[in-house]
């Protein structure tokens, strides 16, 4: 009994075998990695941290001479937090001037980044929750509460 012939490969639109590589076919590329959104704080997290991430409140520091300075909150997982953590690590290793020069910022900016990171960590540890009553749109820290970067 004769053997069955092998099935032919189906032809493509160009009239070539499907097994043959097609020069016009684009190679698949990996999808671009999306920026990670800051992590959402859980209900057990600091009340003030959740409010800051939601934009319900802003934190200011009262300077010695009475004016207010808006302090940023570096949310966990944010790009600003990553930069501040890298700056803090560089400051510990090389000092403020060398770390600032390597990052292309002034030493004052480097100190503020580290101080604001410390403030963000203190907020996340619930150390400043008592300063916010849950209703006010601003929290004003007295002079030298969490940081003295720009007193």
N, C-alpha and C positions, 0 to 999 in steps of 0.2 A: 504494500500500500504506500503510495507516495506521501511524503510529509507535507504538512501545510506550509505554504509560503509565509515568511515573516511579514507582519503588517508593515505597511509603509508609514513613515512619519508624515503627519499632515503638513501641507504646504502653508506657508505664511503669505501675507499680502504681497511679498516681493517674489514669490515663486521659489523660495529656497526652503530647505529643510528647517523644521522647528528646532532641531538640535543644534543647528549652526548658529554661531553668535551673530546678532544683528548689530551692525555698526551704528545704526541710528537710534538704537535703544539706549536710553539714559541709564546710567548706573544709579542704583538707589543710594541715597545718602542718609546718614543718621539725622533724625530731626534735631533742630537746634535746641539746646538746653535753655529752658525758660528760667528767668530769674526767680529765685525762691522768694516767696512772700514772707514777711515776718510772721513768726509763729503767733497764733492767737493764744492769749493767756487763758488758762482754765479758771473755772469758778473759785478754785482754792487758792489762786494766785492773789497777789496784792491787789486790793481794791483800787488803789491809786494807779498802779501799772495798767490795769484794764481800762481805766478811764482815760489815761494818757494815750494809749493805743487807739482808743475809739474816738479821740479828739474832743472829749467832753470837758477836759480841763487842761490848763497850761501851768507850768511851774516857773516861777520867777525867783530870783534872789535879790534881796534888798542890799544894795551896796552901803558902805559906811556913810556915804554922804546923801543917802536917801533915794537915789534913782533905782529903777528896777532893770534887771537883765533877764531876758528870756533864756531859760536853760533847756537844751534839747534832751529828749528822752530817747536813748538808744534801745529800741525794742530788740528782744532776743531774735536773732536770725536776720536782722536788717543789714544792709550794706554799710551803713554808718557804724553799726556796732562792730562789724568785722574790722573796719578801718581803725576804730578806737582801740580794739583789743590788740591789733598789730602794733599800733603806736605805743601802747602800754608795755608790751613785750620788748619793743626796741628801746624804750626809755629805761626799763630795768636793766637791759643788757649794756647799752652804750651811753646812757645819759641823755638829758633833754636836748642839748645843743646838737649832738651828733645825730640823734634820731630825727629831729626836726629838719636838719639839713638833708638827710637821706630821703625824707618824705617830700621835701620841697615846700615846707611850711615854716612859719616863724616859730621860735621857741614858745612864745605865748600861746599860739594856736595848739601846739603839741601839749602844753600843760593843761589847756582847757579841755582838749579831747580826753585826756586821762582823768581829769577831775569830773567831767560829765559822765564818763564811764563809771566812775566810783559812785556818783549820784544815782545812776540807773540801777546799779547793783544794790545800793541801799534801798531804793524803792522796791525792787523785786523781792528783797528780804523782808518787806513789810515794816521797815524801820520808820517810815515817814507816813504811814497810813493814817495816823492820828491827826495829822495836820489838815486833812481834807474832810469836810463834813458831809460830802456826798452831793451837795447842791451847788456849791460855788464853782464858778468857771475858772478861777485862778487860785493857786496856792503860792503864797509868798513865804519863802524861807528867810529867816532872819540872817543877818550877816554871819558868815563863817560857820554855817550849820553843817553843810556837807562838804564844802570845798572852799578854798580861799584863793582860787586861781586869778580872780580879777577884783579883789576887794576894793 
